[in-house]
Amino acid sequence: MSLVNRCGNVGQSKTGVLMARLVDPHGRLLHTSMVRSIQYSLYELSESGSPRKRLVANHIGRQMRVDKVVADELNVGRSWDIDAIGYNFRHRFVVKSARLHGDHSPTMYELRYVITQTTGERSVVCFRVRMLSHD
């Protein structure tokens, strides 16, 4: 998978967009008809203190509509600047009442996806993203 992550800040919420290219173990593009389900969880990561990894409320084992996040064709543009090949997965997420740092220091998150194909094969993919606070 390739990744592009774009983040923004709206009021007391943080918005992120994660784009990736979903392929099977042989490098073939996954289409919506090949994916049975996708669920995700979002964790806030802490460099100090305990726990180091905290589940974010309303982002725990959330089922996603495959047809809303997986495209049957590769797309370019919309902030995709990894390569000229494109992406077929786009997930926009909002962290409500996100902890906003007065010093504009970033918040680290981990997005964990469980992708189940129609063949029954399951893949777990994790991305670490840094979200910045902006005025």
N, C-alpha and C positions, 0 to 999 in steps of 0.2 A: 504494500500500500504506500502511496505517496500522500503527503499531507500539506494542506495550506490551512492556516488558522488565522482568522481575523477577529479582533475583539473591539467592542465599543462600550460606552458607558452611557446609560440613560437613567437619570435620577439616582435612585438607590438600587439599581439593577445593573448587572453586567451582561452583555450579549456577546456570544461567540459564534463563529461559523467554522465548522471543520469540514474540509473537503478532502476526499481521498479517491484513489482508484482501487476498486474491489476486483480482485482476480482470484481464480482457483489455484490450487497448488501447482498447476501446469502453466500458469501465467495467462490463462484465458479469461477474458472479461466476464464478470458475473452480471447476469440480467435479472430483472425482477422475478421472472418465472423460475429462476434457479435458487431464489432465497425464500425459505419458509418463514423465517422470523429474525428480527434483530431487537435486542434489548440493550439498554445502556445504564450505567451507573456513573455518577459524578462524585469525585472525592476532592476535598480541599486538602492540600498538602502543607505540612508545617515543617520548617527546618529545625525548629527547636520545640521543646515541650512534648507533652503526651496528650492524646495520641498523635502520631505523626501523620496519619491518614484518617480523615473524618468524612463520612458520607454526608452529602449535601441533601437537605430535606427536599422532597419532591423530585429527586433525581436518582431514586434507588430502584434498580431493576425495572426501569420503564420500558414497556413495549413500544416499538416504533412501527408506524405504518410503512411497510417496505416500499409501496408505490410512491410514498411522499419523500423518501430519502435516497432511493436507488433509481438511477436512470438507465434506460436500455441502450443509450448511446453515450459516448464520451463527449464531454463539454469542455470548452476552453473559454477563457474570459472570466468575468465575475470574480476577479481577484486571483484566479489560478495562474501562477507564474512559475511553477515548478518545471514544467516542460511544455512542449507543443502537442503532446499526446492527449492530455486532458484527464478529467475526473468523472466518476459516475456515482459518487456518494457525496451528499451534502446534508449536513445536520446543523441547524441553527438552534442554539440553546440559550436560555436566559436564566441567570442566577439572580433571583429576587432578593432584595435586602442584602445584597452582597456587602461584605465588610470592605469599606472604603478607607484606605489608609490616608491620613493627613499628609504624609510625606511622599505620596504618590508611588510608594514601593509596590511592586507587582504581587499578585496573589497567584500561587501555583495550584493547578488543578490536574487531576488525572481523569480522563474519560476512558471508561472500560466498556467495550462492545462485545457482546456474544452474538455471533452470526451463525445461524443454522441454515444450511442449504437443504434443498428438497431431497438430496441424497441421504440426509441424516448427519452429514459431516458438520461438526461445530468448530468454529474458530473463535479464539479470544484475542482481541486486539486492544492494546492500551496506548493512549497518547498522553503525553504531559504537555500542558499548555500554560503559558504565563499570560495573565490578564492584567492590564494596566488600568489604573484610574486616571481619567482625564477630566479637566475642568471644562 
